[in-house]
Amino acid sequence: MEIGIVGLPNVGKSTLFNALLKKQIALAANYPFATIEPNTGIVDVPDERLQALAEFIKKTEKIEGGFKIIPATIKVVDIAGIVKGASEGQGLGNKFLSHIREVDAIAQVVREFTDADVVQTGENPKSDIETINTELILADMETMSKLIDNATTDLKRVSLDKLQTQIRIDALKKIKETLDAGKLASEAQLTSEERSALGKLPLITTKPMIYVYNVDEADAAKESTKPNELIISAKIESEVASLEEAEANEYLQSLGLKQSGLHRLAKVAYEILGLQSFLTAGPKEIRAWTIKKGTKAPQAAAVIHTDFEKGFIKAESINWKKLIDAGSYVKAKELGQLRLEGKEYIVQDGDVIEFKINA
């Protein structure tokens, strides 16, 4: 899964990106379009369950050394800054739009910090969001016209299901009306039948959106009331990224912060993309595997290896906390908490699973 970090020039995108990766990859400079080609990195999804499970396995299996902890990851892309007129090719508009079409979700960084030494290209958070969303909407409006034309042409083809094609056309027109009203395509009021007829659309504004407010250090401890909004100080995150874990935690606590903003961003991104993790725990490693919510056991097994889905027999599963509380796999089995699940089992977040495969 990929998350694109976007925003107007000089809002702190690249500073945030560098903090995510804990190293300097993106050029964080005080001038517009410091980022031209997108910078890409793989970011660990913080998961306190992994360390707890690792300690449990080390203790019960009497393991010393050579033990790996492998968290789930998300691909993060730092995309060039957008400006008014990007949908018509202004600035690096064409490149921006081509890169953003490829990501699964968008983290829109909004400047809310005050720094006279950093050139401000926008006006205020509200108008900056409107500028970016307007450009994305305009780009989608052009795409929508082509989609409606193609669907109308399809209606004349004898081989196609005319009812389904008409449902698709009606749904596309609803989205177009939504875009014409200056709203994101994701805000269109569609029925489940219409969503099914549409399938996946090549529209930017259907992508999940996270708004990241880059604030002054003094405001970093404030909390947002909306699930898709985060308040983060990129400057603090940059400082935290350079510290060892114990020092970083102490520093965050001194600022009144329970977790780093990057920790929260990863969790919100996971949630907004409808993702969750199941875990595997063996004598060599503890690992988190990313799946969509609602994934059944055979498809979850395929994430480890595609052959596992074909040879799936059963999934031996237990919630990670119940396993630790039980004290051992043997005790968990005695308590009836270690379950054998079949092909219809929907994997839950935090399940520790061992798949039984027909080799």
C-alpha positions, 0 to 999 in steps of 0.5 A: 500500500502506498501513501502519497505525501502532498501539499503546497510548496514549503509546508514541511512535506519533505521534513516529515518524509525524512522523519518517517524514514529516520534519515535524510533522503528528500531535499528539505529546502526553503524554496518551492519545488525542492522536490521534483521527482518523488522520493520513496521509502518504506516505513515500519508500522509501529506495533507494540504487540510484536515486542510483547510476543517476542519476549513471550516466545523467547521465554517459552522457547528459551531462545537466545540471540538470532531472533527477528522482529519484522513489523508491517510496512507502508510505502510512502511517497514524497510528491512534488508541491502543488500550486494553483493551476496544476490541473492545467500544467502549472508548476509541476502539475502534470508530474504531480498528478501522474504521481498521485494517481499511483498511490492508494491514499493521500496525506495532505500536509497543511502549514499551520506553523509560523516561521518567517525564515521559510517562504510561505506559498499559501495563505491559511490552512483552509484556503490551502486545502481548498487550493489542493482539493480544487486542483484534484477535483479539476483533474478528475472532472476531465477524467469523468467526461471521458468515463461518461463518454466511454460508458455511453458508447458501451450502452450501444454495444449488444454484447454488454449488460445494458441494465448494468451499463445504465446503472454505471452511467447514472452513477458516473453522472452523480459523481460528476455533479458532485465534482461540479459542486466543488466536492470530492468524488468520495462525497458522492451519495451512491447506492451499493448497487451503483458502487458495485457497477462502478468498480475501481475508478481512476479518480484521485478524489476517491482516494482516502485523504488524511489531513496532517496539520504541521504546527509549531512545537508549542501546539504539538500536543493538541489533539484533533477531533476528526479521525482523518486529521492529525496535528503534528510538528514536523520539526519535533518529528525530525528531532525525535527521529535522530534519537535512540528509542529511550531518549525519544520517549523521554523527549516526547513525554516532556512535551506532553506527547504519548506517541510520536506523530509518525506513530499516529500517522501510520495507525491512521493510514492503516485505519483509513485504508481498511488494513489490519495485521495478523501475526506469526510467531515462531522460534526465529521471528515474530512478524506482522502481515498486512491484510484488508479487513474482512480477509478470509484465512486462505487469502491471508495465507496467500500473503505469506506465500501464494501456494499457501492459499491453494494448499490451505487446510486449516488455520490455528489461531489465537488472539495475541493477548490471550496467548500471552495471558495463557502463558504457553501454547499448551495452556492456551490449547487446554483453555480452548483459546487456540482454535482451528479455523476453516476456509470461511474464517475471517482473520481478526486484527492481532490474530497469531496464526499458524497455517496448516498447509497441504504440501 
